[in-house]
Amino acid sequence: MREARVQVDPRQVSSLQHLCGDERANGDGVETGNREVRQGRKTAHGDLKIGCVREILPAPLDVATDLVNTCGSVLCPHHLESSEGRSRSDPFSPKGAGNECALRGLHHLLATDDCGDGVPIAESLSKGGDIRLNPDIFIPDSTTATAGGVGRGAERPNAPVVGAPAAAPYAGSYTAYFAAEDAGTYIYQIVACSRYGKSAPVASAGIAVAAGDSVSIAVTDGGNETAYYEVYRSDLNGSAATCRLIFKVPRSGAAQTITDVNRFLPNCSKGFMLTQSSEVLKFKQLAPFTKIPLATIDTSVRWAQVLFGALQVMKPLQCGMFINVGKLETGAYA
């Protein structure tokens, strides 16, 4: 380091003594003016200069101090980034990965905002490496019944006749899943379905359900080749407008009874667990790969390449299905 030395003039020393006042108050260890004149030069002391300049220009120095503090906070992320490859789990990770140790320290210092911004997370740091998160539509909302039906009126099934539902303690071989918090009044809708379409929904009367009950609904086929029924249920103590699909039941005869034990919930979906192995899942080819020429409608030549096949499950017990996969309510983690 170079030492800064300045030439001192007697008149400058007198001015400095006049501006700085008591030398002992400044605490800079500067000798008297006469001694400085005899020496002819002296080492520049930062404390003396700062004390004198502060007395002359106090406001600009305060602004400069704030600027230095601001620059220091701005440069902090730069220092974190420049420390890549040092004191982290994987010094050979790609550039821009950041210092994980420092980032984890900042994470605990920063205040939480309860995920108020709703920013999607692309990846997450973990001890085992980076975990990439790919968004997907996995849990769709339950469907509602179409008020006017689906398909041509002459071909689709006619609306069924729905009797008054009845609730009683369940005595079957399965389990009743109506718990104490599920007790209340429900409304059901029944839709007759076939390959040609769906009938308009028919709503039942409200039924009061207690814990441990099951609900039975008498349904009579309205005709026109009904294949199965869709059962919709309202929210707890809700109106018919809140009915959502809960399950489907095949047609067993002209008249049948549909039973609900609350095993399937509205506003939920299903998730599948598959073992991705050639011993468990196989692709069954149903027809050879075929090239089919298409009609000529312009100067281009068009064709379609078709392959018919199906997924074949060789070991069903090594696969599974999750039911009642729902969404957490807003603020569930608050």
Residue pairs with C-beta under 8 A, 6 or more apart in sequence:
3 43
4 43
4 44
5 41
5 42
5 43
5 44
6 41
6 42
6 44
7 40
7 41
8 36
8 37
8 40
8 41
8 42
10 33
10 37
13 33
13 36
13 37
14 33
16 48
16 52
17 23
17 33
19 52
19 55
19 56
20 26
20 48
20 51
20 52
20 55
23 30
23 32
26 47
26 48
26 51
27 47
28 45
28 47
28 48
28 51
29 45
30 36
30 42
30 45
30 48
36 42
53 61
54 61
80 98
80 99
80 102
80 103
80 106
81 96
81 98
81 99
83 99
83 102
84 95
84 96
84 97
84 98
84 99
85 91
85 92
86 99
87 99
87 101
88 97
88 99
88 100
88 101
89 100
89 127
90 97
90 129
97 130
100 125
103 125
104 125
114 333
114 334
115 333
120 133
120 135
121 133
122 132
122 133
123 130
123 131
123 132
123 133
124 130
124 131
124 133
138 269
138 271
138 325
139 268
139 269
139 325
139 326
139 327
140 269
141 244
141 267
142 244
142 245
142 246
142 266
142 267
142 268
142 269
143 244
143 245
144 232
144 243
144 244
144 245
145 189
145 191
145 198
145 200
145 201
145 230
145 232
145 243
145 245
146 198
146 200
146 201
147 200
147 201
148 200
149 156
149 159
149 197
149 198
149 199
149 200
150 156
150 197
150 198
151 196
151 197
151 198
152 196
152 197
155 196
155 197
155 224
156 194
156 196
156 197
156 198
156 199
156 224
157 192
157 193
157 194
157 196
157 197
157 198
157 199
157 221
157 222
157 223
157 224
157 225
157 226
157 227
158 192
158 199
158 222
158 223
158 224
158 226
159 192
159 199
159 200
159 201
159 202
159 222
160 190
160 192
160 199
160 202
160 219
160 220
160 221
160 222
160 226
160 229
161 202
161 219
161 220
161 222
162 188
162 190
162 202
162 203
162 204
162 217
162 218
162 219
163 204
163 217
163 218
163 219
163 220
164 204
164 205
164 207
164 218
165 188
165 204
165 205
165 207
165 215
165 216
165 217
166 207
166 215
166 216
167 207
167 208
167 209
167 210
167 213
167 214
167 215
167 216
168 213
168 214
168 216
169 176
169 212
169 213
169 214
170 176
170 212
170 213
170 214
170 261
172 214
172 259
172 261
174 261
174 263
175 261
175 263
176 212
176 213
176 214
176 261
176 262
177 261
177 262
177 263
178 209
178 210
178 211
178 212
178 213
178 214
178 261
178 262
179 211
180 211
182 209
182 211
182 236
182 262
183 209
183 210
183 211
184 208
184 209
184 236
184 237
185 206
185 207
185 208
185 209
185 236
185 237
186 206
186 207
186 209
186 215
186 233
186 234
186 236
186 238
187 203
187 204
187 205
187 206
187 207
187 233
187 234
187 238
187 239
187 240
187 243
188 203
188 204
188 207
188 215
188 217
188 231
188 232
188 233
188 234
188 243
188 260
189 201
189 202
189 203
189 204
189 231
189 232
189 233
189 240
189 243
190 201
190 202
190 204
190 217
190 219
190 229
190 230
190 231
190 232
190 258
191 198
191 199
191 200
191 201
191 202
191 229
191 230
191 232
192 198
192 199
192 221
192 222
192 226
192 229
193 199
193 226
193 227
193 228
193 229
193 230
193 248
194 224
194 225
194 226
194 227
194 228
195 227
196 225
198 230
199 222
199 226
201 232
201 243
203 240
203 243
204 217
207 215
209 215
214 259
214 260
214 261
215 259
215 260
215 261
216 257
216 258
216 259
217 231
217 257
217 258
217 259
217 260
218 255
218 256
218 257
219 229
219 255
219 256
219 257
219 258
220 254
220 255
221 251
221 253
221 254
221 255
226 251
227 250
227 251
228 248
228 249
228 250
228 251
229 248
229 249
229 250
229 251
229 258
230 245
230 248
231 245
231 246
231 247
231 248
231 249
231 258
231 260
232 243
232 244
232 245
232 246
232 266
233 243
233 244
233 246
233 260
233 266
234 240
234 242
234 243
234 244
234 266
235 242
235 266
243 266
244 266
244 267
245 266
246 260
246 264
246 265
246 266
247 263
247 264
249 256
249 258
263 323
264 323
264 324
265 324
265 326
267 326
267 327
268 323
268 324
268 325
268 326
269 325
269 326
270 321
270 322
270 323
270 325
271 321
271 322
271 325
272 319
272 320
272 321
272 322
273 319
273 320
273 321
273 322
274 280
274 281
274 319
275 281
275 315
275 318
275 319
279 314
279 315
280 313
280 314
280 315
280 318
280 319
281 311
281 312
281 313
281 314
281 319
282 311
282 312
282 314
283 309
283 310
283 311
283 312
284 309
284 310
284 311
284 312
285 307
285 308
285 309
286 308
286 309
286 310
287 306
287 307
287 308
289 305
289 306
289 307
290 305
290 306
290 307
291 303
291 304
291 305
291 306
292 303
292 304
292 305
292 306
293 302
293 303
294 302
294 303
294 304
295 302
296 302
313 319
